[in-house]
Amino acid sequence: MNEFYPLVYTFHFYLFGLVALAAAIVFVTRKSPVAAALWLVVVMTSLAALYVMLDAEFVAVIQVLVYAGAIMVVFLFIVMLLNLGTLSELGEIRGKWGRIAAALVGLALVAELAALSRAAYSLRVTVPARSGPEAIAETGGVIGSIAAPMFRDYLLAFELTSVLLLVAIIGSVVLARKRSEHDAG
Amino acid sequence: MLAESLALSAALFTIGVVGVLVRRNAIIVFMCVELMLNAVNLSFVALARAHGTAGQVFAIFVMTVAAAEAAVGLAIIIAIFRHVRTVNLKNINLLRG
């Protein structure tokens, strides 16, 4: 796609990038948690589109299934479960000094990350691009090219992740369980 | 597209950080953390294009950890809500001296 329609590719890349950025700004300024969660779904779906354009189709599918699907449903479920009350007491934003401090931290961070991005961009010139459709086809297709390093080089990390998920399951059940009176001690 | 991806990733990460610092609703603070993890994932995927697919593997690991973090974090929010009947971080100051 990149080679055949460079203009279309660039247009859609910027389109989805701007949609993600705009939706993120709208997300962070919403008072209602439900509206914020739905805008975050827009951000995540746009990012999935960007993943497809960056030759990471499997990550894009997982992004839609796990992030935009499962995790955001859990968030909305919690909002529904807690019955948080009226909007006026919900949409609280920190006072003046908190906002100024956050703006300063944000400006410093964006300057720092922009400098890092420039450094990475100049780095790219020296490293040959190994990805793209041909390289992926050589290494065993879209999923095979991820599965091979995951189950060879990073097998220990993969197994540790399964332990982490088990701990998270048990931990969330223990934390969210309703304690009865004689059980509390 | 590497430079554009990294710039977008930086912008999304910064929006997440500012959201964590500014918002007082614990659930929205959690969603801002998810946004930051997403921004990091975008960097991973964009760099994986130039440096091999290991970055995509790491993006999937980040998603797994994010799922675990969301489950435990929301369970903690439920437990706190049972005690103080609010998710406003202004009222959750048990550890403040």
Interface residues (C-beta under 8 A of the other chain):
Chain A: T10 F13 Y14 G17 A20 L21 A24 I25 F27 V28 R30 P33 A36 A37 L40 V43 M44 L47 L50 Y51 M53 L54 D55 A56 F58 V59 I62 Q63 V66 Y67 A70 I71 V74 F75 I78 V79 L81 L82 L84 E89 L90 G91 E92 I93 R94 G98 R99 A101 A102 A103 V105 G106 L109 V110 L113 A114 L116 S117 R118 A120 Y121 R124 V127 A129 R130 S131 G132 I136 T139 S145 I146 P149 M150 D153 Y154 A157 F158 T161 L164 L165 V167 A168 I169 G171 S172 V173 L175 A176 K178
Chain B: M1 L2 A3 E4 S5 L6 A7 L8 S9 A10 A11 L12 F13 T14 I15 G16 V17 V18 G19 L21 V22 R23 R24 N25 I27 I28 F30 M31 C32 E34 L35 N38 N41 L42 V45 A46 L47 A48 R49 A50 H51 G52 T53 A54 Q56 V57 A59 I60 F61 M63 T64 V65 A66 A67 A68 E69 A70 A71 V72 L74 A75 I76 I77 I78 A79 F81 R82 V87 N88 K90
